[in-house]
Amino acid sequence: MGVGQSSDSSSTSESAVTAEEGGTQLYVLLKMHKINGSQLPQGLLPHVYGSAPMVGCWDPSKAIAMERESVSMWELSFVVPLDHEALEFKFLLKAKENLDLCIIEEGPNRILYEGNMEGDAGSLATFKILGADNGVFKFPVSVSADQLSPFTLAASWRSYKENLQSHGSMVRGIPDISIATTPSTLSSDVQPSGSQELELDLEHYEIPAPASGVTAEAHYAADATENPRGLQRSPSLPVPLTSHSSILMRRRESALSRDRCVSIKDLVVLGSQSPVKRTVTSMTPEAAAAGPASTTGESRSIGTDPLSVRFEDHEGHYVNRGVGSSPKFLRLGSDVSVLNSDLQLDDKAEDMPEAAGAVAAAAVADRLLGPKERRQLAIVLVGLPARGKTFTAAKLTRYLRWLGHDTKHFNVGKYRRLKIGCSQTADFFRADNQEGVDARNEVAMLAMEDMLAWMEEGGQVGVFDATNSTSSRRNMILKMAEGKCKVIFLETICNDRSVIDQNVRLKIQQSPDYADVPDYEEALEDFKTRLANYEKVYEPVKEGSYIKMIDMVSGQGGQLQVNNISGYLPGRIVFFLVNSHITPRPILLTRHGESHDNLRGRIGGDPILSDAGEKYALKLADFVNKRLKTERTASIWTSTLQRTILTAHHIVGFPKVQWRALDEINAGVCDGMTYDEIKENMPDEYAARKLDKLRYRYPRGESYLDVIQRLEPVIIELERQRSPVVVIAHQAVLRALYAYFADKPLKEVPHIEVPLHTIIEIQMGVTGVQEKRYKLMEPSV
């Protein structure tokens, strides 16, 4: 049994790129075949079990099922590092209904080491079943291992294998991936006329960002999360001012008294009710408030060093910056259409997601065949304070919303501040302070009840943001969620002291908990004491389904551990988290320079730039060189259409990558027409588009929802990048990308303003997402 290794030229160049990045992975595919009409014994299905990080352990009851790819073949795929430890495994047959019945293949263990099979195991898996008519069953098995980079992962390995040819595609003689040190010669019809350098410093071109866009100032992420449903804040309690500048202003004004916030003695009402006897308050959908973001937490360290967490204390599958134990790499682009009005599944069409492609296909299948998994999902954060829970929760919420999943973020810290005030000292968080424990459990239950009530009204994914640092708290959550939603714990573990110190500083500067403490050192000491209180009782997650992010915040290594994770949406969440980090870097978004079709008012097409577009291309090159002069690891991304490639032509010294996913929305049969021509010749299409621009699909073309689906690998790669990226694309594409960073509702995507000759700078980092805009010149139209 051999291992197939890619040997084409594209694979060779891929290896050269990933070796430099240090991120090469192995995509491993196991197959089992049927031959000569042979059948599996009645009720038995092929599984695989073995050593971590592939399938976790040698317990047959936890073996991973292979998936049927055809009537005669089953597959199991996973990703491991190129320098992985030896993976030992065996095939087994396991009963679907009787979990205790399993037949393990005969012979020695199979061993995979650095992409090659070793040992004496053959190419046939032999199973002996006592009592069967034919007691011996043999099935051909094979193993293949191909190298791929995280960049390729983001675009989907299968799509890469099917669509990339060894020579690559060319647009106007420019390869898909290139590094230009000097501009190449253009044909005479696109030669610029004279120098177009920027006359002023970059600050002079900065313009105000839209009021509804991404904030220009760092803010406390927890403030943007959900508000308590039935809680009316008492007029005597202050509304927290949480921007960095407002907190500093309040500290400078005076050291305000802490007496105005409710004391622990006033919490009798909170502790007077038994947690299991609480009932969910009935609320109308109009009573729910929306928001995105996160919180602070509770916990305890393990061992003598409070920052040291032993990996061996955590059970599950380890994934070193790759995807979980057995993902299926599906083509992310999809030809599946959104449900049209002629398909009447039942009278609850409002339950269908606001999405296309894979998300819509899964929803249709659930409606027709019944859900394969529980539709409602609770992501429950776990971790010590200052470990990035709020940051992670906010990013995950934004990502799921952008994909079309109805997602809300519930922050227990915000509930606590609104319920009992925001000036509790570290003593409030002691484990032996029963009144404090009861009060914190009470607000956690209130937030959980609100989340479950929202799910009953149709909500899909709730992100429950708190420390949840003890088994008793997590068991309380599991009991409340029983029969109502699936719970996945997401534990963030960070042992990097520099990252923790940075998070602590931001916490003190931005959190309403310390807005009334004028002395920074006093606030710092109090927070350290609070952190120590959590560390004394912290218990790592071992129950239920969970994901552990261990030292992954920097984007330079770390591990992701998963346990009992299955299903489409949990798989997408794991894939997103494994590519997320907090490294600050700018992302520059800009449309191509003005084209001849822009002047004519025609949509689609592949025109060249106008004279004004050529001038913008030169000014953009000067801007990029000045803005990124110290960022020599930056890269330039364009679509495969020549107006974006020509706009990037004068930018030198940076790698340039063409993405088919960045192409403009496909206008189908309307390509090359003006909107007036569409209105005159296709009035029904014109009216349908005007009625719902988000879902409207051009005949034989795309909708905005289709564009969002094909942009998912672009978003994943933007999240994974640790260096600046300049994205030169098109209006519809940039609307969709901007909506992700600005956390815009999908219905607003088609109406986002993305003017020509303007640069949108998105700054990503631990403080969240901030925006600047630069207008380099006016377009001709």
Buried (B, 14 or more C-beta within 10 A) or exposed (E): EEBEEBEEEBBEEBBEBBEEEEBBBBBBBBBBBBEEEEEBBEEBBBBBBBBBBBBBBBEBEEBBBBBEEEEEBBBBBBBBBBEBEEBBBBBBBBBEEEEEEBBBBEBEBBBBEBBEBEBEBBEBBEBEBEEEEEEEBBBBBBBBBBBBBBBBBBBBBBBBBEEBEEEBEEBBEBEBEEEBEEEEEBEEEBEBEEEBEBEEEBEEBBEEBEEEBBBEEBBBBBBBBBBBBEBEBEEEBBEBBBBBEBBBEBBEEEEBEBEEBBBBEEBEEBBEEEBEEBEBEEBEEEBBEEBBBBBBBBBBBBEEEBBEBEEEEBBBBBBBBBBBBBBBBBBBBBEBBBBEEEEEBEEEEEBBBBBBBBBBBBBBEBBEEEEEEEBBBBBBBBBBBBBBBBBBBBBBBBBBBBBBBBBBBBBBBBBBBBBBBBBBBBBBBBBEBEBBBBBBBBBBBBBBBBBBBBBBEEBBBBBBBBBBBBBEBBEBBBEBBEEBBBBBBBBBBBBBEEBBEBBBBBBBBBBBBBBBBBEBEEBBEBBEBBBBBBBEBBBBBBBBBBBBBBBBBBBEEBBBBBBBBBBBBBBBBBBBBBBBBBBEBBBBBBBBBBBBBBBEEBBBBBBBBBBBBBBBBBBBBBBBBEBBEEBEEBBBBBBBBBBBBBBBBBBBBBBBBBBBBBBBBBBBEBBBBBBEBBBEEBEEBBEBBEEEBBBBBBEEBBBBBBBBBBBBBBBBBBBBBEBBBBBBBBBBBBBBBBBBBBBBEBEEBBEBEBBBBBBBBBBBBBBBBBBBBBEBBEBBE
